[in-house]
């Protein structure tokens, strides 16, 4: 068992607290889906070009495209299952221990996969207010976004959400930079903004955040999320970094893992697949489960 696998096995998974309270219509155990969410804009505000797809990591060699799509389907199935159990799980935070783990890459590809779900729409929210890779890749650095809505209480956050030409996908830029982003992320205003964004029926809010061990912003956002995805780079992220990240998130946060850039076997490489994205989740956390790469 690798160092990373041992760290994954020690994840604390708790369902005791949830972020934004939302009344759910239920029938027995499972919530009843409300009216389908709006999915297609007549005049999308963002046209995602081929160049943007490359910058976001949404392209892959033809022989790898099917495999990547299948792996992100595997990742999202557990997320969707938890959303169906508890609608407040619609807020998903994507984080990493350090920079260079593939966090924004994972956010973009997961958002695209989630947008395929006919019962949901997905809002990709750029909360990486330092690097803002998603905002830069979509050439939206001059657009108002999350930080502007936090700073200006008269600004309607929904008015800043931009539609895209991808069915079911919208985007909220990072907005203006602020040295006090952590304090704003921990504020009642941030909670109120998320409540507003969840008013759209069956919208999933996918938040791309900052590295946990390098900044404090992600730690402020974590208590507001129903689910946290921790991106871990295979054969790169140290065991201690994973442990420290989980500890910083706290015991009341549901933590799941995406093991990124998994080196495949010779058989896999024979079929043209060199790297993969493994999803790890266990409520009892005896050790890593899921697909073996």
C-alpha positions, 0 to 999 in steps of 0.5 A: 500500500502506497503512502498516499493510499495509507493517507486516504484510508485515514479520511474522516467522513462525517454527515453530521453538519451541512452548509446551507439549509434548504427545505426538500420535498421528500417521498420516503427516503429520497427527495423528489426532483423539482422542475428540471433546471434551465440548461440552454441559453439562447445567447450564451455569454461565453463561447468556449473556444478550442483554445480555451478547452486546451487551457482548461484541460478539456482536450485529450488525444482521441484514444484517451477521450473515452477513458477520461469521460468514463472516469469522470462519470465514475467520480460524479456518480458518488457525488450525485448519489449524495445529492439525491440523499441530501440536497444541501450536498449540491455545494461541492468544493474542489481543493488540493493540498498543494499547487500543481495537483490538478485541482482546476483541471479536475474542476473543469472536467468534472463540471463538464461531466456534471453538465451532462446530467439532465436532472441538474445544471452546474455552476462552476464557481472560481474561488481561486481568487489568487491564481484564478486559472479558470477565469484567466482561461476563459478570458474573463479577468475584467468581469465582475464575479464572486469577490465583487458580490462579496464586497458590494451588498447591493450587487446581485450575485445571480446577475454575475453568473455567465451562461456558456454554450455548453448545455447545463453549464454556467460560470461565475468568475473570481472577480476582483482580488482582495487581501481579505478574501479569507474573511469574506469567505467565512462571512455571513455574506458568503453563506447568503450568496450560496443560498441565492445560487442554490435557488435555481432548481437542481443547480449544483455549485462546483467551487474551484478553490485554493491549495489548503496548505498554502492559503487559508481561503479554502479552509474558510469555504469548507464548512459551507460545502456539502462535499469536499473533493481533495485532489491528490497527485499520484506518486507526488503528494506526500502522505503528510501533506494529505494528512495535514489537509484532512486535519485542516478540513475538520471532522465535520466535513465530508472528504472524498478523493480524486487520485490524479495522474495515476500511472497505468499498467503495461496492459493499459498503456498497450491500449493507449491510456497513460494516465488516469483519475481515480476516485476514492471514497469510503464511509468507514475508510478502511482503505482505498476503494474503487477502480484499481489503476 
